[in-house]
Amino acid sequence: MSSTKRCRHITLAKNHVAHIEQCAECACISMHVGPLTVRLEPKAMEELLSALAEATKKTHLLSYTQAFTEIGKGVA
Ligand SMILES: [Zn+2]
């Protein structure tokens, strides 16, 4: 992240939850989630994506497990 050039952000992706931008000057990533902005190096964004994908997968597995448990109890 250069201190001599001013950041110039370009939108990479945007939805109702997050807005992801990358600086055309220094390549840093800015991730806006509600009132929170997180600045990351591009490699850190890839690591974050990996962690989010793993967490999402586990969340789905947990919900399936809970659904089957409820079915087993005759609740669902
Ligand atoms: Zn920049």
N, CA, C, O and the ligand as a Tripos MOL2 file, in Angstrom:
@<TRIPOS>MOLECULE
protein
  305   303    77     0     0
PROTEIN
NO_CHARGES

@<TRIPOS>ATOM
      1 N           0.8400   -1.1750    0.0000 N.3       1 MET1
      2 CA          0.0000    0.0000    0.0000 C.3       1 MET1
      3 C           0.8870    1.2410    0.0000 C.2       1 MET1
      4 O           1.5030    1.5860    1.0090 O.2       1 MET1
      5 N           0.9360    1.8760   -1.1080 N.am      2 SER2
      6 CA          1.8170    3.0260   -1.2830 C.3       2 SER2
      7 C           1.3500    4.2270   -0.4800 C.2       2 SER2
      8 O           0.1480    4.4600   -0.3460 O.2       2 SER2
      9 N           2.2980    4.9920    0.0540 N.am      3 SER3
     10 CA          1.9310    6.1960    0.7870 C.3       3 SER3
     11 C           2.0320    7.4210   -0.1170 C.2       3 SER3
     12 O           1.6000    8.5070    0.2720 O.2       3 SER3
     13 N           2.6010    7.2650   -1.3290 N.am      4 THR4
     14 CA          2.7730    8.4050   -2.2210 C.3       4 THR4
     15 C           1.5940    8.5990   -3.1550 C.2       4 THR4
     16 O           1.2730    9.7330   -3.5100 O.2       4 THR4
     17 N           0.9400    7.5170   -3.5620 N.am      5 LYS5
     18 CA         -0.1950    7.6430   -4.4690 C.3       5 LYS5
     19 C          -1.5000    7.4880   -3.7020 C.2       5 LYS5
     20 O          -1.5900    6.7400   -2.7280 O.2       5 LYS5
     21 N          -2.4850    8.2000   -4.1570 N.am      6 ARG6
     22 CA         -3.8050    8.1130   -3.5470 C.3       6 ARG6
     23 C          -4.5090    6.8720   -4.1030 C.2       6 ARG6
     24 O          -4.4330    6.5840   -5.2970 O.2       6 ARG6
     25 N          -5.1980    6.1390   -3.2130 N.am      7 CYS7
     26 CA         -5.9010    4.9330   -3.6480 C.3       7 CYS7
     27 C          -7.0210    5.2850   -4.6250 C.2       7 CYS7
     28 O          -7.7210    6.2860   -4.4670 O.2       7 CYS7
     29 N          -7.1680    4.4320   -5.6350 N.am      8 ARG8
     30 CA         -8.2280    4.5950   -6.6420 C.3       8 ARG8
     31 C          -8.9680    3.2480   -6.7260 C.2       8 ARG8
     32 O          -8.4930    2.2980   -7.3480 O.2       8 ARG8
     33 N         -10.1340    3.1950   -6.0870 N.am      9 HIS9
     34 CA        -10.8420    1.9180   -5.9530 C.3       9 HIS9
     35 C         -11.7210    1.5840   -7.1490 C.2       9 HIS9
     36 O         -12.3850    2.4400   -7.7340 O.2       9 HIS9
     37 N         -11.6940    0.2960   -7.4840 N.am     10 ILE10
     38 CA        -12.5310   -0.2450   -8.5550 C.3      10 ILE10
     39 C         -13.3590   -1.3640   -7.9450 C.2      10 ILE10
     40 O         -12.8150   -2.2340   -7.2650 O.2      10 ILE10
     41 N         -14.6560   -1.3530   -8.1770 N.am     11 THR11
     42 CA        -15.5240   -2.3900   -7.6250 C.3      11 THR11
     43 C         -15.2590   -3.7300   -8.2950 C.2      11 THR11
     44 O         -15.2700   -3.8390   -9.5210 O.2      11 THR11
     45 N         -15.0190   -4.7520   -7.4690 N.am     12 LEU12
     46 CA        -14.8380   -6.1190   -7.9600 C.3      12 LEU12
     47 C         -16.1400   -6.8990   -7.8700 C.2      12 LEU12
     48 O         -16.4650   -7.6910   -8.7550 O.2      12 LEU12
     49 N         -16.8780   -6.6690   -6.7970 N.am     13 ALA13
     50 CA        -18.1380   -7.3790   -6.5870 C.3      13 ALA13
     51 C         -18.9650   -6.6030   -5.5760 C.2      13 ALA13
     52 O         -18.4310   -5.9190   -4.7030 O.2      13 ALA13
     53 N         -20.2850   -6.7230   -5.7120 N.am     14 LYS14
     54 CA        -21.1780   -6.0310   -4.7850 C.3      14 LYS14
     55 C         -22.4960   -6.7860   -4.7230 C.2      14 LYS14
     56 O         -23.0540   -7.1670   -5.7520 O.2      14 LYS14
     57 N         -22.9860   -6.9970   -3.5150 N.am     15 ASN15
     58 CA        -24.3310   -7.5330   -3.3450 C.3      15 ASN15
     59 C         -24.9510   -6.8600   -2.1210 C.2      15 ASN15
     60 O         -24.4180   -5.8650   -1.6300 O.2      15 ASN15
     61 N         -26.0700   -7.3890   -1.6240 N.am     16 HIS16
     62 CA        -26.7460   -6.7170   -0.5170 C.3      16 HIS16
     63 C         -26.0180   -6.8830    0.8090 C.2      16 HIS16
     64 O         -26.4030   -6.2600    1.7990 O.2      16 HIS16
     65 N         -24.9670   -7.7150    0.8550 N.am     17 VAL17
     66 CA        -24.2130   -7.9300    2.0900 C.3      17 VAL17
     67 C         -22.8500   -7.2450    2.0570 C.2      17 VAL17
     68 O         -22.4260   -6.6460    3.0450 O.2      17 VAL17
     69 N         -22.1810   -7.3340    0.9390 N.am     18 ALA18
     70 CA        -20.8020   -6.8580    0.8800 C.3      18 ALA18
     71 C         -20.4960   -6.1180   -0.4150 C.2      18 ALA18
     72 O         -21.1190   -6.3510   -1.4510 O.2      18 ALA18
     73 N         -19.5210   -5.2230   -0.3270 N.am     19 HIS19
     74 CA        -19.0070   -4.4880   -1.4830 C.3      19 HIS19
     75 C         -17.4880   -4.6450   -1.4460 C.2      19 HIS19
     76 O         -16.8370   -4.2190   -0.4920 O.2      19 HIS19
     77 N         -16.9350   -5.2530   -2.4780 N.am     20 ILE20
     78 CA        -15.4990   -5.5290   -2.5220 C.3      20 ILE20
     79 C         -14.8690   -4.6570   -3.6020 C.2      20 ILE20
     80 O         -15.2980   -4.6610   -4.7550 O.2      20 ILE20
     81 N         -13.8440   -3.9120   -3.2030 N.am     21 GLU21
     82 CA        -13.1320   -3.0420   -4.1340 C.3      21 GLU21
     83 C         -11.6470   -3.3730   -4.1120 C.2      21 GLU21
     84 O         -11.1230   -3.9110   -3.1370 O.2      21 GLU21
     85 N         -10.9810   -3.0350   -5.2200 N.am     22 GLN22
     86 CA         -9.5210   -3.1580   -5.2620 C.3      22 GLN22
     87 C          -8.9440   -1.8380   -5.7400 C.2      22 GLN22
     88 O          -9.4820   -1.2010   -6.6460 O.2      22 GLN22
     89 N          -7.8510   -1.4390   -5.1240 N.am     23 CYS23
     90 CA         -7.1800   -0.2050   -5.5070 C.3      23 CYS23
     91 C          -6.3580   -0.4460   -6.7820 C.2      23 CYS23
     92 O          -5.5550   -1.3750   -6.8530 O.2      23 CYS23
     93 N          -6.5770    0.4010   -7.7680 N.am     24 ALA24
     94 CA         -5.8390    0.2800   -9.0200 C.3      24 ALA24
     95 C          -4.3900    0.7210   -8.8690 C.2      24 ALA24
     96 O          -3.5630    0.4230   -9.7300 O.2      24 ALA24
     97 N          -4.0740    1.4220   -7.7920 N.am     25 GLU25
     98 CA         -2.7050    1.9030   -7.5710 C.3      25 GLU25
     99 C          -1.8650    0.9190   -6.7630 C.2      25 GLU25
    100 O          -0.7400    0.6030   -7.1480 O.2      25 GLU25
    101 N          -2.4050    0.4320   -5.6430 N.am     26 CYS26
    102 CA         -1.6020   -0.4060   -4.7460 C.3      26 CYS26
    103 C          -2.1210   -1.8440   -4.6290 C.2      26 CYS26
    104 O          -1.5010   -2.6650   -3.9530 O.2      26 CYS26
    105 N          -3.2430   -2.1560   -5.2760 N.am     27 ALA27
    106 CA         -3.8170   -3.5050   -5.3260 C.3      27 ALA27
    107 C          -4.4610   -3.9650   -4.0250 C.2      27 ALA27
    108 O          -4.9370   -5.0980   -3.9540 O.2      27 ALA27
    109 N          -4.4940   -3.1200   -2.9880 N.am     28 CYS28
    110 CA         -5.1200   -3.5530   -1.7390 C.3      28 CYS28
    111 C          -6.6270   -3.7460   -1.9640 C.2      28 CYS28
    112 O          -7.2410   -3.0980   -2.8120 O.2      28 CYS28
    113 N          -7.1830   -4.6400   -1.1910 N.am     29 ILE29
    114 CA         -8.6020   -4.9630   -1.2670 C.3      29 ILE29
    115 C          -9.3150   -4.2630   -0.1110 C.2      29 ILE29
    116 O          -8.8360   -4.2850    1.0220 O.2      29 ILE29
    117 N         -10.4530   -3.6480   -0.3980 N.am     30 SER30
    118 CA        -11.3080   -3.0860    0.6470 C.3      30 SER30
    119 C         -12.6240   -3.8420    0.6220 C.2      30 SER30
    120 O         -13.2930   -3.9210   -0.4090 O.2      30 SER30
    121 N         -12.9840   -4.3970    1.7680 N.am     31 MET31
    122 CA        -14.2290   -5.1510    1.8660 C.3      31 MET31
    123 C         -15.1520   -4.4060    2.8300 C.2      31 MET31
    124 O         -14.8380   -4.2640    4.0120 O.2      31 MET31
    125 N         -16.2820   -3.9340    2.3260 N.am     32 HIS32
    126 CA        -17.2490   -3.2020    3.1380 C.3      32 HIS32
    127 C         -18.4070   -4.1450    3.4530 C.2      32 HIS32
    128 O         -19.0570   -4.6780    2.5540 O.2      32 HIS32
    129 N         -18.6480   -4.3360    4.7420 N.am     33 VAL33
    130 CA        -19.7830   -5.1470    5.2010 C.3      33 VAL33
    131 C         -20.5350   -4.2910    6.2010 C.2      33 VAL33
    132 O         -20.0900   -4.1150    7.3350 O.2      33 VAL33
    133 N         -21.6790   -3.7560    5.7800 N.am     34 GLY34
    134 CA        -22.4070   -2.8260    6.6380 C.3      34 GLY34
    135 C         -21.5020   -1.6540    6.9750 C.2      34 GLY34
    136 O         -20.8880   -1.0760    6.0790 O.2      34 GLY34
    137 N         -21.4080   -1.2880    8.2610 N.am     35 PRO35
    138 CA        -20.5780   -0.1500    8.6450 C.3      35 PRO35
    139 C         -19.0900   -0.4980    8.7520 C.2      35 PRO35
    140 O         -18.2630    0.3780    9.0080 O.2      35 PRO35
    141 N         -18.7530   -1.7700    8.5570 N.am     36 LEU36
    142 CA        -17.3770   -2.2300    8.7400 C.3      36 LEU36
    143 C         -16.6290   -2.2770    7.4120 C.2      36 LEU36
    144 O         -17.1460   -2.7970    6.4230 O.2      36 LEU36
    145 N         -15.4100   -1.7330    7.3890 N.am     37 THR37
    146 CA        -14.5350   -1.8480    6.2270 C.3      37 THR37
    147 C         -13.2510   -2.5230    6.6560 C.2      37 THR37
    148 O         -12.6080   -2.1140    7.6230 O.2      37 THR37
    149 N         -12.8830   -3.5720    5.9170 N.am     38 VAL38
    150 CA        -11.6540   -4.3060    6.1960 C.3      38 VAL38
    151 C         -10.7540   -4.1710    4.9840 C.2      38 VAL38
    152 O         -11.1820   -4.4100    3.8540 O.2      38 VAL38
    153 N          -9.5020   -3.7870    5.2190 N.am     39 ARG39
    154 CA         -8.5290   -3.6910    4.1300 C.3      39 ARG39
    155 C          -7.6130   -4.9010    4.1940 C.2      39 ARG39
    156 O          -7.0960   -5.2520    5.2540 O.2      39 ARG39
    157 N          -7.4220   -5.5280    3.0470 N.am     40 LEU40
    158 CA         -6.6470   -6.7640    2.9770 C.3      40 LEU40
    159 C          -5.7000   -6.7390    1.7890 C.2      40 LEU40
    160 O          -5.9470   -6.0550    0.7960 O.2      40 LEU40
    161 N          -4.6200   -7.4880    1.9010 N.am     41 GLU41
    162 CA         -3.7960   -7.7780    0.7330 C.3      41 GLU41
    163 C          -4.5530   -8.8070   -0.1090 C.2      41 GLU41
    164 O          -5.3350   -9.5790    0.4450 O.2      41 GLU41
    165 N          -4.3480   -8.8430   -1.4160 N.am     42 PRO42
    166 CA         -5.0630   -9.8100   -2.2590 C.3      42 PRO42
    167 C          -4.9180  -11.2560   -1.7760 C.2      42 PRO42
    168 O          -5.8820  -12.0190   -1.8170 O.2      42 PRO42
    169 N          -3.7230  -11.6360   -1.3200 N.am     43 LYS43
    170 CA         -3.5300  -13.0080   -0.8370 C.3      43 LYS43
    171 C          -4.3840  -13.2760    0.4030 C.2      43 LYS43
    172 O          -4.9140  -14.3740    0.5670 O.2      43 LYS43
    173 N          -4.5150  -12.2770    1.2700 N.am     44 ALA44
    174 CA         -5.3430  -12.4350    2.4700 C.3      44 ALA44
    175 C          -6.8100  -12.5970    2.0930 C.2      44 ALA44
    176 O          -7.5490  -13.3140    2.7680 O.2      44 ALA44
    177 N          -7.2430  -11.9260    1.0010 N.am     45 MET45
    178 CA         -8.6260  -12.0940    0.5460 C.3      45 MET45
    179 C          -8.8570  -13.5390    0.1290 C.2      45 MET45
    180 O          -9.9160  -14.1030    0.4050 O.2      45 MET45
    181 N          -7.8810  -14.1390   -0.5300 N.am     46 GLU46
    182 CA         -8.0190  -15.5470   -0.9330 C.3      46 GLU46
    183 C          -8.1180  -16.4470    0.2940 C.2      46 GLU46
    184 O          -8.9090  -17.3900    0.3120 O.2      46 GLU46
    185 N          -7.3220  -16.1620    1.3140 N.am     47 GLU47
    186 CA         -7.3810  -16.9490    2.5490 C.3      47 GLU47
    187 C          -8.7420  -16.7680    3.2290 C.2      47 GLU47
    188 O          -9.3170  -17.7240    3.7490 O.2      47 GLU47
    189 N          -9.2510  -15.5230    3.2180 N.am     48 LEU48
    190 CA        -10.5630  -15.2450    3.8000 C.3      48 LEU48
    191 C         -11.6480  -16.0150    3.0470 C.2      48 LEU48
    192 O         -12.5410  -16.5980    3.6610 O.2      48 LEU48
    193 N         -11.5650  -16.0140    1.7210 N.am     49 LEU49
    194 CA        -12.5360  -16.7460    0.9120 C.3      49 LEU49
    195 C         -12.5090  -18.2270    1.2630 C.2      49 LEU49
    196 O         -13.5590  -18.8590    1.3840 O.2      49 LEU49
    197 N         -11.3150  -18.7790    1.4250 N.am     50 SER50
    198 CA        -11.1710  -20.1870    1.7820 C.3      50 SER50
    199 C         -11.8300  -20.4680    3.1320 C.2      50 SER50
    200 O         -12.5360  -21.4640    3.2830 O.2      50 SER50
    201 N         -11.6000  -19.5900    4.1150 N.am     51 ALA51
    202 CA        -12.1900  -19.7760    5.4450 C.3      51 ALA51
    203 C         -13.7140  -19.6450    5.3890 C.2      51 ALA51
    204 O         -14.4280  -20.4070    6.0400 O.2      51 ALA51
    205 N         -14.2120  -18.6750    4.6070 N.am     52 LEU52
    206 CA        -15.6600  -18.4970    4.4810 C.3      52 LEU52
    207 C         -16.3010  -19.7080    3.8040 C.2      52 LEU52
    208 O         -17.3760  -20.1510    4.2090 O.2      52 LEU52
    209 N         -15.6440  -20.2400    2.7790 N.am     53 ALA53
    210 CA        -16.1760  -21.4160    2.0780 C.3      53 ALA53
    211 C         -16.2350  -22.6070    3.0210 C.2      53 ALA53
    212 O         -17.2260  -23.3370    3.0420 O.2      53 ALA53
    213 N         -15.1750  -22.8060    3.8020 N.am     54 GLU54
    214 CA        -15.1470  -23.9200    4.7520 C.3      54 GLU54
    215 C         -16.2280  -23.7480    5.8110 C.2      54 GLU54
    216 O         -16.9240  -24.7060    6.1480 O.2      54 GLU54
    217 N         -16.3720  -22.5410    6.3340 N.am     55 ALA55
    218 CA        -17.3850  -22.2850    7.3650 C.3      55 ALA55
    219 C         -18.7910  -22.4740    6.8010 C.2      55 ALA55
    220 O         -19.6640  -23.0180    7.4780 O.2      55 ALA55
    221 N         -19.0140  -22.0250    5.5610 N.am     56 THR56
    222 CA        -20.3250  -22.1830    4.9350 C.3      56 THR56
    223 C         -20.6600  -23.6550    4.7530 C.2      56 THR56
    224 O         -21.7840  -24.0860    5.0120 O.2      56 THR56
    225 N         -19.6640  -24.4270    4.3020 N.am     57 LYS57
    226 CA        -19.8590  -25.8640    4.1140 C.3      57 LYS57
    227 C         -20.2320  -26.5130    5.4460 C.2      57 LYS57
    228 O         -21.1570  -27.3240    5.5000 O.2      57 LYS57
    229 N         -19.5260  -26.1680    6.5110 N.am     58 LYS58
    230 CA        -19.8000  -26.7580    7.8270 C.3      58 LYS58
    231 C         -21.1620  -26.3280    8.3500 C.2      58 LYS58
    232 O         -21.8570  -27.1130    8.9960 O.2      58 LYS58
    233 N         -21.5460  -25.0900    8.0770 N.am     59 THR59
    234 CA        -22.8750  -24.6200    8.4890 C.3      59 THR59
    235 C         -23.9620  -25.4520    7.8250 C.2      59 THR59
    236 O         -24.9400  -25.8390    8.4650 O.2      59 THR59
    237 N         -23.7800  -25.7250    6.5260 N.am     60 HIS60
    238 CA        -24.7610  -26.5480    5.8180 C.3      60 HIS60
    239 C         -24.7900  -27.9620    6.3910 C.2      60 HIS60
    240 O         -25.8610  -28.5370    6.5850 O.2      60 HIS60
    241 N         -23.6140  -28.5180    6.6610 N.am     61 LEU61
    242 CA        -23.5560  -29.8600    7.2390 C.3      61 LEU61
    243 C         -24.2600  -29.9030    8.5900 C.2      61 LEU61
    244 O         -24.9990  -30.8430    8.8840 O.2      61 LEU61
    245 N         -24.0250  -28.8770    9.4140 N.am     62 LEU62
    246 CA        -24.6760  -28.8320   10.7290 C.3      62 LEU62
    247 C         -26.1860  -28.7420   10.5930 C.2      62 LEU62
    248 O         -26.9110  -29.3850   11.3520 O.2      62 LEU62
    249 N         -26.6760  -27.9530    9.6380 N.am     63 SER63
    250 CA        -28.1240  -27.8160    9.4890 C.3      63 SER63
    251 C         -28.7280  -29.1240    8.9910 C.2      63 SER63
    252 O         -29.8250  -29.4950    9.4110 O.2      63 SER63
    253 N         -28.0200  -29.8360    8.0910 N.am     64 TYR64
    254 CA        -28.5150  -31.1420    7.6440 C.3      64 TYR64
    255 C         -28.5410  -32.1190    8.8100 C.2      64 TYR64
    256 O         -29.5100  -32.8560    8.9920 O.2      64 TYR64
    257 N         -27.4660  -32.1200    9.6030 N.am     65 THR65
    258 CA        -27.3830  -33.0200   10.7500 C.3      65 THR65
    259 C         -28.5250  -32.7420   11.7210 C.2      65 THR65
    260 O         -29.1640  -33.6660   12.2220 O.2      65 THR65
    261 N         -28.7760  -31.4550   11.9810 N.am     66 GLN66
    262 CA        -29.8620  -31.0880   12.8920 C.3      66 GLN66
    263 C         -31.2120  -31.5020   12.3190 C.2      66 GLN66
    264 O         -32.0860  -31.9600   13.0550 O.2      66 GLN66
    265 N         -31.3890  -31.3390   10.9790 N.am     67 ALA67
    266 CA        -32.6530  -31.7240   10.3530 C.3      67 ALA67
    267 C         -32.8730  -33.2240   10.4840 C.2      67 ALA67
    268 O         -33.9810  -33.6580   10.8000 O.2      67 ALA67
    269 N         -31.8250  -34.0320   10.2450 N.am     68 PHE68
    270 CA        -31.9610  -35.4800   10.3600 C.3      68 PHE68
    271 C         -32.2280  -35.8770   11.8110 C.2      68 PHE68
    272 O         -32.9970  -36.8020   12.0700 O.2      68 PHE68
    273 N         -31.5940  -35.1800   12.7550 N.am     69 THR69
    274 CA        -31.8250  -35.4650   14.1650 C.3      69 THR69
    275 C         -33.2930  -35.1860   14.5230 C.2      69 THR69
    276 O         -33.9240  -35.9550   15.2480 O.2      69 THR69
    277 N         -33.8180  -34.0750   14.0010 N.am     70 GLU70
    278 CA        -35.2180  -33.7370   14.2660 C.3      70 GLU70
    279 C         -36.1520  -34.7700   13.6560 C.2      70 GLU70
    280 O         -37.1530  -35.1480   14.2640 O.2      70 GLU70
    281 N         -35.8180  -35.2330   12.4350 N.am     71 ILE71
    282 CA        -36.6320  -36.2680   11.7730 C.3      71 ILE71
    283 C         -36.6060  -37.5310   12.6180 C.2      71 ILE71
    284 O         -37.6310  -38.1840   12.8140 O.2      71 ILE71
    285 N         -35.3910  -37.8760   13.1290 N.am     72 GLY72
    286 CA        -35.2330  -39.0700   13.9620 C.3      72 GLY72
    287 C         -36.0660  -38.9990   15.2270 C.2      72 GLY72
    288 O         -36.5150  -40.0220   15.7450 O.2      72 GLY72
    289 N         -36.2730  -37.7660   15.7290 N.am     73 LYS73
    290 CA        -37.0850  -37.5870   16.9450 C.3      73 LYS73
    291 C         -38.5690  -37.5030   16.6140 C.2      73 LYS73
    292 O         -39.4220  -37.4790   17.5010 O.2      73 LYS73
    293 N         -38.8600  -37.4590   15.2950 N.am     74 GLY74
    294 CA        -40.2560  -37.3340   14.8700 C.3      74 GLY74
    295 C         -40.7640  -35.9160   14.9860 C.2      74 GLY74
    296 O         -41.9750  -35.6940   15.0100 O.2      74 GLY74
    297 N         -39.8460  -34.9310   15.0590 N.am     75 VAL75
    298 CA        -40.2450  -33.5380   15.2010 C.3      75 VAL75
    299 C         -40.5620  -32.9130   13.8500 C.2      75 VAL75
    300 O         -41.5310  -32.1660   13.7160 O.2      75 VAL75
    301 N         -39.7360  -33.2230   12.8410 N.am     76 ALA76
    302 CA        -39.9160  -32.6010   11.5340 C.3      76 ALA76
    303 C         -40.9660  -33.3200   10.7080 C.2      76 ALA76
    304 O         -41.2390  -32.9220    9.5760 O.2      76 ALA76
    305 ZN         -4.1920    2.0030   -2.9430 Zn       77 ZN77
@<TRIPOS>BOND
     1     1     2 1
     2     2     3 1
     3     3     4 2
     4     3     5 am
     5     5     6 1
     6     6     7 1
     7     7     8 2
     8     7     9 am
     9     9    10 1
    10    10    11 1
    11    11    12 2
    12    11    13 am
    13    13    14 1
    14    14    15 1
    15    15    16 2
    16    15    17 am
    17    17    18 1
    18    18    19 1
    19    19    20 2
    20    19    21 am
    21    21    22 1
    22    22    23 1
    23    23    24 2
    24    23    25 am
    25    25    26 1
    26    26    27 1
    27    27    28 2
    28    27    29 am
    29    29    30 1
    30    30    31 1
    31    31    32 2
    32    31    33 am
    33    33    34 1
    34    34    35 1
    35    35    36 2
    36    35    37 am
    37    37    38 1
    38    38    39 1
    39    39    40 2
    40    39    41 am
    41    41    42 1
    42    42    43 1
    43    43    44 2
    44    43    45 am
    45    45    46 1
    46    46    47 1
    47    47    48 2
    48    47    49 am
    49    49    50 1
    50    50    51 1
    51    51    52 2
    52    51    53 am
    53    53    54 1
    54    54    55 1
    55    55    56 2
    56    55    57 am
    57    57    58 1
    58    58    59 1
    59    59    60 2
    60    59    61 am
    61    61    62 1
    62    62    63 1
    63    63    64 2
    64    63    65 am
    65    65    66 1
    66    66    67 1
    67    67    68 2
    68    67    69 am
    69    69    70 1
    70    70    71 1
    71    71    72 2
    72    71    73 am
    73    73    74 1
    74    74    75 1
    75    75    76 2
    76    75    77 am
    77    77    78 1
    78    78    79 1
    79    79    80 2
    80    79    81 am
    81    81    82 1
    82    82    83 1
    83    83    84 2
    84    83    85 am
    85    85    86 1
    86    86    87 1
    87    87    88 2
    88    87    89 am
    89    89    90 1
    90    90    91 1
    91    91    92 2
    92    91    93 am
    93    93    94 1
    94    94    95 1
    95    95    96 2
    96    95    97 am
    97    97    98 1
    98    98    99 1
    99    99   100 2
   100    99   101 am
   101   101   102 1
   102   102   103 1
   103   103   104 2
   104   103   105 am
   105   105   106 1
   106   106   107 1
   107   107   108 2
   108   107   109 am
   109   109   110 1
   110   110   111 1
   111   111   112 2
   112   111   113 am
   113   113   114 1
   114   114   115 1
   115   115   116 2
   116   115   117 am
   117   117   118 1
   118   118   119 1
   119   119   120 2
   120   119   121 am
   121   121   122 1
   122   122   123 1
   123   123   124 2
   124   123   125 am
   125   125   126 1
   126   126   127 1
   127   127   128 2
   128   127   129 am
   129   129   130 1
   130   130   131 1
   131   131   132 2
   132   131   133 am
   133   133   134 1
   134   134   135 1
   135   135   136 2
   136   135   137 am
   137   137   138 1
   138   138   139 1
   139   139   140 2
   140   139   141 am
   141   141   142 1
   142   142   143 1
   143   143   144 2
   144   143   145 am
   145   145   146 1
   146   146   147 1
   147   147   148 2
   148   147   149 am
   149   149   150 1
   150   150   151 1
   151   151   152 2
   152   151   153 am
   153   153   154 1
   154   154   155 1
   155   155   156 2
   156   155   157 am
   157   157   158 1
   158   158   159 1
   159   159   160 2
   160   159   161 am
   161   161   162 1
   162   162   163 1
   163   163   164 2
   164   163   165 am
   165   165   166 1
   166   166   167 1
   167   167   168 2
   168   167   169 am
   169   169   170 1
   170   170   171 1
   171   171   172 2
   172   171   173 am
   173   173   174 1
   174   174   175 1
   175   175   176 2
   176   175   177 am
   177   177   178 1
   178   178   179 1
   179   179   180 2
   180   179   181 am
   181   181   182 1
   182   182   183 1
   183   183   184 2
   184   183   185 am
   185   185   186 1
   186   186   187 1
   187   187   188 2
   188   187   189 am
   189   189   190 1
   190   190   191 1
   191   191   192 2
   192   191   193 am
   193   193   194 1
   194   194   195 1
   195   195   196 2
   196   195   197 am
   197   197   198 1
   198   198   199 1
   199   199   200 2
   200   199   201 am
   201   201   202 1
   202   202   203 1
   203   203   204 2
   204   203   205 am
   205   205   206 1
   206   206   207 1
   207   207   208 2
   208   207   209 am
   209   209   210 1
   210   210   211 1
   211   211   212 2
   212   211   213 am
   213   213   214 1
   214   214   215 1
   215   215   216 2
   216   215   217 am
   217   217   218 1
   218   218   219 1
   219   219   220 2
   220   219   221 am
   221   221   222 1
   222   222   223 1
   223   223   224 2
   224   223   225 am
   225   225   226 1
   226   226   227 1
   227   227   228 2
   228   227   229 am
   229   229   230 1
   230   230   231 1
   231   231   232 2
   232   231   233 am
   233   233   234 1
   234   234   235 1
   235   235   236 2
   236   235   237 am
   237   237   238 1
   238   238   239 1
   239   239   240 2
   240   239   241 am
   241   241   242 1
   242   242   243 1
   243   243   244 2
   244   243   245 am
   245   245   246 1
   246   246   247 1
   247   247   248 2
   248   247   249 am
   249   249   250 1
   250   250   251 1
   251   251   252 2
   252   251   253 am
   253   253   254 1
   254   254   255 1
   255   255   256 2
   256   255   257 am
   257   257   258 1
   258   258   259 1
   259   259   260 2
   260   259   261 am
   261   261   262 1
   262   262   263 1
   263   263   264 2
   264   263   265 am
   265   265   266 1
   266   266   267 1
   267   267   268 2
   268   267   269 am
   269   269   270 1
   270   270   271 1
   271   271   272 2
   272   271   273 am
   273   273   274 1
   274   274   275 1
   275   275   276 2
   276   275   277 am
   277   277   278 1
   278   278   279 1
   279   279   280 2
   280   279   281 am
   281   281   282 1
   282   282   283 1
   283   283   284 2
   284   283   285 am
   285   285   286 1
   286   286   287 1
   287   287   288 2
   288   287   289 am
   289   289   290 1
   290   290   291 1
   291   291   292 2
   292   291   293 am
   293   293   294 1
   294   294   295 1
   295   295   296 2
   296   295   297 am
   297   297   298 1
   298   298   299 1
   299   299   300 2
   300   299   301 am
   301   301   302 1
   302   302   303 1
   303   303   304 2
@<TRIPOS>SUBSTRUCTURE
     1 MET1         2 RESIDUE 1 A MET
     2 SER2         6 RESIDUE 1 A SER
     3 SER3        10 RESIDUE 1 A SER
     4 THR4        14 RESIDUE 1 A THR
     5 LYS5        18 RESIDUE 1 A LYS
     6 ARG6        22 RESIDUE 1 A ARG
     7 CYS7        26 RESIDUE 1 A CYS
     8 ARG8        30 RESIDUE 1 A ARG
     9 HIS9        34 RESIDUE 1 A HIS
    10 ILE10       38 RESIDUE 1 A ILE
    11 THR11       42 RESIDUE 1 A THR
    12 LEU12       46 RESIDUE 1 A LEU
    13 ALA13       50 RESIDUE 1 A ALA
    14 LYS14       54 RESIDUE 1 A LYS
    15 ASN15       58 RESIDUE 1 A ASN
    16 HIS16       62 RESIDUE 1 A HIS
    17 VAL17       66 RESIDUE 1 A VAL
    18 ALA18       70 RESIDUE 1 A ALA
    19 HIS19       74 RESIDUE 1 A HIS
    20 ILE20       78 RESIDUE 1 A ILE
    21 GLU21       82 RESIDUE 1 A GLU
    22 GLN22       86 RESIDUE 1 A GLN
    23 CYS23       90 RESIDUE 1 A CYS
    24 ALA24       94 RESIDUE 1 A ALA
    25 GLU25       98 RESIDUE 1 A GLU
    26 CYS26      102 RESIDUE 1 A CYS
    27 ALA27      106 RESIDUE 1 A ALA
    28 CYS28      110 RESIDUE 1 A CYS
    29 ILE29      114 RESIDUE 1 A ILE
    30 SER30      118 RESIDUE 1 A SER
    31 MET31      122 RESIDUE 1 A MET
    32 HIS32      126 RESIDUE 1 A HIS
    33 VAL33      130 RESIDUE 1 A VAL
    34 GLY34      134 RESIDUE 1 A GLY
    35 PRO35      138 RESIDUE 1 A PRO
    36 LEU36      142 RESIDUE 1 A LEU
    37 THR37      146 RESIDUE 1 A THR
    38 VAL38      150 RESIDUE 1 A VAL
    39 ARG39      154 RESIDUE 1 A ARG
    40 LEU40      158 RESIDUE 1 A LEU
    41 GLU41      162 RESIDUE 1 A GLU
    42 PRO42      166 RESIDUE 1 A PRO
    43 LYS43      170 RESIDUE 1 A LYS
    44 ALA44      174 RESIDUE 1 A ALA
    45 MET45      178 RESIDUE 1 A MET
    46 GLU46      182 RESIDUE 1 A GLU
    47 GLU47      186 RESIDUE 1 A GLU
    48 LEU48      190 RESIDUE 1 A LEU
    49 LEU49      194 RESIDUE 1 A LEU
    50 SER50      198 RESIDUE 1 A SER
    51 ALA51      202 RESIDUE 1 A ALA
    52 LEU52      206 RESIDUE 1 A LEU
    53 ALA53      210 RESIDUE 1 A ALA
    54 GLU54      214 RESIDUE 1 A GLU
    55 ALA55      218 RESIDUE 1 A ALA
    56 THR56      222 RESIDUE 1 A THR
    57 LYS57      226 RESIDUE 1 A LYS
    58 LYS58      230 RESIDUE 1 A LYS
    59 THR59      234 RESIDUE 1 A THR
    60 HIS60      238 RESIDUE 1 A HIS
    61 LEU61      242 RESIDUE 1 A LEU
    62 LEU62      246 RESIDUE 1 A LEU
    63 SER63      250 RESIDUE 1 A SER
    64 TYR64      254 RESIDUE 1 A TYR
    65 THR65      258 RESIDUE 1 A THR
    66 GLN66      262 RESIDUE 1 A GLN
    67 ALA67      266 RESIDUE 1 A ALA
    68 PHE68      270 RESIDUE 1 A PHE
    69 THR69      274 RESIDUE 1 A THR
    70 GLU70      278 RESIDUE 1 A GLU
    71 ILE71      282 RESIDUE 1 A ILE
    72 GLY72      286 RESIDUE 1 A GLY
    73 LYS73      290 RESIDUE 1 A LYS
    74 GLY74      294 RESIDUE 1 A GLY
    75 VAL75      298 RESIDUE 1 A VAL
    76 ALA76      302 RESIDUE 1 A ALA
    77 ZN77       305 GROUP 0 **** ****
